[in-house]
Amino acid sequence: MAGSLTGKVALVTGASSGIGRAVAVQLAAAGADVALNYLTLPDGAEETAARIEALGRKAVLYRVDVSDQPAVEQMVADAVALLGRLDVFVSAAAYSDREPFHTADMAGFRKTIDVTMWGAFYGLRAACRRMIDQGDGGAAVLVSSPHAQIAFPHCMAYNMAKAALDQMMRTAAAELLPHKIRVNGVYPGWTDTPGERKFFTDAMIAKAAPGLPWGRLATPDEIARAVVFLADPAADYITGTILHVDGGLFLPWWSKRDGGEL
């Protein structure tokens, strides 16, 4: 997709590590200048910006909590003022605490929803308002999750937030049809990111990975390629849908990777 986004400007939240970081770099490789949002891992954000600049594209950094609506709106305004426009918005920022809902610390429960759901909404709203003002369309991609449909235990807040994200995406896509702004989502499978180490050790991941339908975790780059595909103007006829990049996670549970029968 090299050059397919030349002349475009993108904003990516959660861009200091994992999927967000990979998305930002691949958008730049496709030709876009990129505004990078982050809150934690400032060294990762700086390194991401350096990689983008090494590709000959512009990179600007915004350390902003996406659950702060005024701050998100100011970030979008500043990015447009500096880079000239906004064509692509990618919501990759997320937060998750995992514990039984009936004993959950409510501060962490609320933070999970505030960052994962409201953070995506604030970014999508502010970005699309700019695209509407520009009058020549655009694209938004929300990084959702199989958690939106699968009731993973001890993940109620995250499950709720991602389910809301899916309806947010579809509703926005419907409302933005007259403006030719496409809104889509991506379902990553279990992806090898630094964030997974909050819940799993390397040894736990190595033991569990062969049991996945595809026999391994996804890489951030594999998810990022799907996001860039949806952001590409060549995907002009795709809106209001979810692209699964999950290694067969939603195949029937009795499926076997060797094609065998029960």
C-alpha positions as CSV (number, residue, x, y, z in Angstrom):
1,M,0.0,0.0,0.0
2,A,3.0,2.3,-0.3
3,G,1.9,5.7,-1.4
4,S,-1.8,5.0,-1.2
5,L,-2.2,7.6,1.6
6,T,0.2,10.2,0.2
7,G,-1.1,13.7,1.1
8,K,-3.3,12.3,3.9
9,V,-3.1,13.1,7.6
10,A,-3.9,10.5,10.3
11,L,-4.4,10.6,14.0
12,V,-3.8,7.4,16.0
13,T,-4.6,7.0,19.7
14,G,-2.6,4.7,21.9
15,A,0.3,5.0,19.5
16,S,3.2,4.4,21.9
17,S,3.1,0.6,21.9
18,G,1.4,-2.5,20.5
19,I,-1.3,-2.2,17.8
20,G,-1.5,1.6,17.9
21,R,2.2,1.9,17.3
22,A,2.2,-0.6,14.4
23,V,-0.7,1.2,12.9
24,A,1.0,4.6,13.1
25,V,4.1,3.3,11.4
26,Q,2.3,1.5,8.6
27,L,0.1,4.5,7.9
28,A,3.3,6.5,7.5
29,A,4.7,3.8,5.2
30,A,1.6,4.2,3.1
31,G,2.3,8.0,2.8
32,A,0.4,9.7,5.6
33,D,1.7,12.2,8.1
34,V,0.7,11.1,11.6
35,A,-0.4,12.7,14.8
36,L,0.5,10.3,17.7
37,N,-1.6,10.2,20.8
38,Y,-0.3,8.5,23.9
39,L,-0.4,8.7,27.7
40,T,2.0,6.1,29.0
41,L,5.3,4.8,27.6
42,P,6.7,8.2,26.3
43,D,9.9,6.5,25.1
44,G,7.8,4.3,22.9
45,A,6.0,7.3,21.5
46,E,9.3,9.1,20.7
47,E,10.6,6.0,19.0
48,T,7.4,5.7,17.0
49,A,7.8,9.3,15.9
50,A,11.4,8.7,14.9
51,R,10.4,5.7,12.8
52,I,7.8,7.7,11.0
53,E,10.2,10.6,10.3
54,A,12.7,8.1,9.0
55,L,10.1,7.2,6.4
56,G,10.0,10.8,5.3
57,R,6.7,11.6,6.9
58,K,5.8,14.1,9.6
59,A,5.0,13.0,13.1
60,V,3.7,15.0,16.0
61,L,3.2,13.8,19.6
62,Y,0.3,14.5,21.9
63,R,0.4,13.2,25.5
64,V,-3.4,13.3,26.2
65,D,-5.7,11.1,28.3
66,V,-8.4,10.1,25.7
67,S,-11.0,10.0,28.5
68,D,-10.7,13.8,28.8
69,Q,-13.1,15.2,26.2
70,P,-11.9,18.8,26.1
71,A,-8.3,17.6,25.9
72,V,-9.1,15.3,23.0
73,E,-10.9,18.1,21.2
74,Q,-8.0,20.4,21.7
75,M,-5.6,17.7,20.4
76,V,-7.6,17.3,17.2
77,A,-7.7,21.0,16.7
78,D,-4.0,21.4,17.3
79,A,-3.1,18.5,14.9
80,V,-5.2,20.0,12.2
81,A,-3.7,23.4,12.7
82,L,-0.2,21.9,12.5
83,L,-0.6,19.3,9.8
84,G,-3.2,21.1,7.7
85,R,-6.1,18.6,7.7
86,L,-7.3,15.2,9.0
87,D,-8.3,12.3,6.8
88,V,-7.9,9.2,9.0
89,F,-8.7,8.5,12.6
90,V,-7.7,5.3,14.4
91,S,-8.8,4.5,17.9
92,A,-6.4,2.0,19.4
93,A,-6.2,3.3,23.0
94,A,-7.6,1.0,25.6
95,Y,-7.4,0.1,29.3
96,S,-8.5,-3.0,31.1
97,D,-8.7,-4.3,34.6
98,R,-9.7,-8.0,35.0
99,E,-11.5,-9.2,38.1
100,P,-15.0,-10.6,39.0
101,F,-17.6,-7.9,38.5
102,H,-19.1,-8.5,41.9
103,T,-15.9,-7.7,43.7
104,A,-14.3,-5.4,41.2
105,D,-12.6,-2.1,42.3
106,M,-15.1,0.4,40.8
107,A,-12.4,2.9,40.0
108,G,-10.7,0.5,37.7
109,F,-14.0,-0.7,36.3
110,R,-15.0,2.9,35.4
111,K,-11.5,3.7,34.0
112,T,-11.8,0.7,31.7
113,I,-15.1,2.1,30.3
114,D,-13.9,5.7,30.3
115,V,-10.8,5.0,28.3
116,T,-12.0,2.1,26.0
117,M,-15.5,3.4,25.2
118,W,-15.7,7.1,25.9
119,G,-12.1,7.7,24.7
120,A,-13.0,6.1,21.4
121,F,-16.2,8.2,21.2
122,Y,-14.5,11.5,22.0
123,G,-11.8,10.9,19.4
124,L,-14.3,9.7,16.7
125,R,-16.6,12.7,17.4
126,A,-13.9,15.3,17.2
127,A,-12.1,13.8,14.2
128,C,-15.3,13.4,12.2
129,R,-16.4,16.9,12.9
130,R,-13.2,18.1,11.2
131,M,-13.7,15.7,8.3
132,I,-17.2,17.0,7.8
133,D,-15.9,20.6,7.8
134,Q,-13.3,19.7,5.2
135,G,-16.1,18.3,3.0
136,D,-14.2,15.6,1.1
137,G,-14.8,12.5,3.1
138,G,-12.5,10.5,5.3
139,A,-12.1,7.2,7.2
140,A,-12.2,6.1,10.8
141,V,-11.2,2.7,12.2
142,L,-12.0,1.6,15.7
143,V,-9.9,-1.3,17.1
144,S,-12.6,-3.4,18.8
145,S,-12.2,-6.9,20.1
146,P,-13.8,-10.3,20.2
147,H,-14.6,-9.3,23.8
148,A,-17.5,-7.4,22.2
149,Q,-19.2,-10.8,21.5
150,I,-17.6,-13.3,23.8
151,A,-18.3,-13.0,27.5
152,F,-14.8,-13.6,28.8
153,P,-15.0,-14.0,32.5
154,H,-13.5,-11.3,34.8
155,C,-13.6,-8.8,31.9
156,M,-17.1,-7.4,32.2
157,A,-16.1,-3.7,31.9
158,Y,-13.9,-4.4,28.9
159,N,-16.6,-6.7,27.3
160,M,-19.2,-3.9,27.8
161,A,-16.9,-1.2,26.4
162,K,-16.0,-3.2,23.3
163,A,-19.7,-4.2,22.6
164,A,-20.6,-0.5,22.9
165,L,-17.7,0.3,20.5
166,D,-19.3,-1.9,17.8
167,Q,-22.6,-0.1,17.9
168,M,-20.8,3.2,18.0
169,M,-19.0,2.3,14.8
170,R,-22.2,1.1,13.0
171,T,-24.2,4.1,14.1
172,A,-21.5,6.6,13.1
173,A,-21.2,4.9,9.7
174,A,-24.9,5.2,9.1
175,E,-25.0,8.9,10.2
176,L,-21.9,9.8,8.1
177,L,-23.0,8.3,4.8
178,P,-24.0,11.7,3.4
179,H,-20.5,13.0,4.2
180,K,-18.7,10.0,2.6
181,I,-16.9,9.4,5.9
182,R,-16.3,5.6,6.3
183,V,-16.3,4.1,9.7
184,N,-15.2,0.5,10.3
185,G,-13.9,-1.8,13.0
186,V,-11.3,-4.5,13.4
187,Y,-11.4,-7.5,15.7
188,P,-7.8,-8.5,16.5
189,G,-7.3,-12.0,17.8
190,W,-5.0,-12.5,20.8
191,T,-2.1,-10.3,19.8
192,D,1.5,-10.3,21.1
193,T,1.7,-6.8,22.6
194,P,3.3,-5.4,25.8
195,G,-0.2,-4.8,27.2
196,E,-0.7,-8.6,27.4
197,R,2.1,-8.8,29.9
198,K,-0.2,-7.1,32.4
199,F,-2.2,-10.4,32.6
200,F,0.1,-13.1,31.2
201,T,3.8,-14.0,31.6
202,D,5.8,-15.1,28.5
203,A,5.7,-18.7,29.8
204,M,1.9,-18.5,30.0
205,I,1.6,-17.1,26.5
206,A,4.0,-19.7,25.1
207,K,2.0,-22.5,26.7
208,A,-1.4,-21.2,25.5
209,A,-0.6,-20.1,22.0
210,P,-0.5,-23.5,20.4
211,G,-4.1,-24.1,21.5
212,L,-5.4,-21.2,19.5
213,P,-7.1,-22.0,16.2
214,W,-4.2,-20.8,14.2
215,G,-1.6,-22.1,16.6
216,R,-0.1,-18.7,17.5
217,L,-0.7,-15.2,18.6
218,A,-1.1,-12.4,16.0
219,T,1.6,-9.7,15.6
220,P,0.8,-6.0,15.9
221,D,1.9,-5.6,12.3
222,E,-0.7,-8.1,11.1
223,I,-3.5,-6.1,12.8
224,A,-2.1,-2.8,11.5
225,R,-2.2,-4.0,7.9
226,A,-5.9,-4.6,8.2
227,V,-6.4,-1.1,9.7
228,V,-4.4,0.5,6.9
229,F,-6.5,-1.5,4.3
230,L,-9.7,0.0,5.8
231,A,-8.2,3.5,5.8
232,D,-7.0,3.3,2.2
233,P,-9.2,5.2,-0.3
234,A,-9.2,2.0,-2.3
235,A,-11.6,0.6,0.3
236,D,-14.1,3.3,-0.6
237,Y,-17.1,0.8,-0.7
238,I,-16.5,-0.6,2.8
239,T,-18.2,1.1,5.7
240,G,-20.1,0.0,8.8
241,T,-18.4,-3.4,9.0
242,I,-16.0,-5.3,11.2
243,L,-12.9,-7.0,9.7
244,H,-11.9,-10.1,11.7
245,V,-8.1,-10.6,12.0
246,D,-8.4,-13.3,14.7
247,G,-6.8,-16.4,13.3
248,G,-10.1,-18.3,13.2
249,L,-11.2,-17.5,16.7
250,F,-14.9,-17.4,15.6
251,L,-14.8,-20.7,13.8
252,P,-16.9,-23.5,15.5
253,W,-15.2,-24.7,18.6
254,W,-15.1,-28.3,17.2
255,S,-13.0,-27.1,14.3
256,K,-9.5,-28.6,14.2
257,R,-6.5,-27.0,12.6
258,D,-5.6,-30.4,11.0
259,G,-9.0,-30.5,9.4
260,G,-9.9,-33.7,11.3
261,E,-13.4,-34.7,12.4
262,L,-14.8,-35.3,15.9
